[in-house]
């Protein structure tokens, strides 16, 4: 199959930039990407088993006492576009090996109560890693120069900070993430699974060098294990703070029966999760 030439890719990117994202639909944007990725075999990788995932949630009205409240929201609660998904399509977002990045991602305010959960994988989590692993991407021989140019354009899109009230601007990245995270070979014995879905890893916009991952919500129960949760109060935070200043109010390491059993005190370190040997 013939790849797009550089001139054709420039024209395709120009067409993307000309779209009225307020009116445009995710399926139509995905059709643009389908043509732009013509001939590409998308590389799917598995992250190190040592990775820890951190997810934060701000909730001031009532305490969180159930594990499900730390997972992806129900579909009816997803009413706006996000970096990798649109309304009615929840994903589980987490920061990779960086709890502070997870806190910064939820944009807490002074006095907020934030719940910071730490997870590790109990099964392999295959995913699309091109943006997170630029060095590997540049070495992949089956990417043409024009396709690398597309990825450079998309990396800029994924690095753009979107202000509240302008969630429609996420459509370019959400459509791409949906396109490359679906319809993979889920043959018997594959870690991808029968539904053909994979996770998507991309650079954080709030912490240079940090990465985020988005994955199907059902994978949380199927492939992750909750290690610990900290209940934090935000002492101070603004965009210029590298580390949000927090006070730990409580912690939990027991999640039997889906309940969060708070210790009533802070602990300095969670227990080491059981490590699995992956091939």
C-alpha positions, 0 to 999 in steps of 0.5 A: 500500500502506498504511503502519502507523500510529504506534499499530500501529508502537508495538505491533509494536515492543512485540512485538519487545521481548517476544520470547525471543531465546534461543529465537526464530529469524531467519526469524520475526523477519524476518517481523516486520520484513516487516510493519513495513516494509510499503509502504516502498521501501528506499533503496539508495545507493553509497558514495564511491569514496574510502572505504577499508575497514579490517579487523582480525583477532587471531591469536596462534598462527601468522602470517598469510601468505595473503590469504584469511585476511584475508577473511570466515571459512568458514561452518563457523567462524561459530558465533555470532550477530553484528551482521548475521549468524548461525551458518553465514552469514559476512559480510565486516565492515570499518570505513569510513575508520578503522583504529583502529575496526577494531582496537577492534571485535576487542577485542584484549588486551595482547600480542595480534598483530593484522593490520590490512588496508586495502582499496579498492573496484574496483567499486561497492558498493551498500548500505543506508545509513539508519542511517549517513546519518540526515540523508538518512533524515530527508529521504526523503519516502516514509518515514512517521513510524511508519517513522522511529520504527522506524529510531530503535528499530533504531539503538538496537539497533545501538548496543547493546554486547553482551557475550561469551556473549550473542550471541543478543542480536544476533538483532534486528539480524542479522534486520533486516540480512539482511532489508534486504540481500536480494531487491533488483532485480538486473536486467541492468546493475545494480550489485546483481547477479543475487543481489539482495544489497547491503551494509549500513552501520551505526554503530560501537559502539566509536567515535562517528562511525565506521561499519562495513560488512558485505557478502557474502563473495564481494564481497571478490574481486569488488569489493575490492582489498587495498592493504596489511597491517600486523602489529601487537602490542598494547601496551595497550588497554582500553575507555576508550582512544580509540586502542589503543597498538600497535607495528608489527612488519611490513607488506606491499604485495605480494599476488601469487598470493594470498600476503602477501609481508612486507617484514620492516619497518614502512612509514609509508604504503601506496601510493595505490590506483588510483582508478576513475571511477564514474558 
